[in-house]
Amino acid sequence: MLGTPAGIVVVLVALLRGKFLVLEMFLWDKPVGLKVFGQSRSARRPPGC
């Protein structure tokens, strides 16, 4: 089994990856996603899409 410090690091990395997954999949074109990725509302989708 992993030691306590290693286990804590593994859990923290897993939580961060989950956060990024939700951000990129579901919040990409929402205000919080636009702010995180430094995009504007006009740049969120190219014309014609």
Secondary structure, 3 states (H helix, E strand, C coil): CCCHHHHHHHHHHHHHHHHHHHHHHHCCCCHHHHHHCCCCHHHCCCCCC
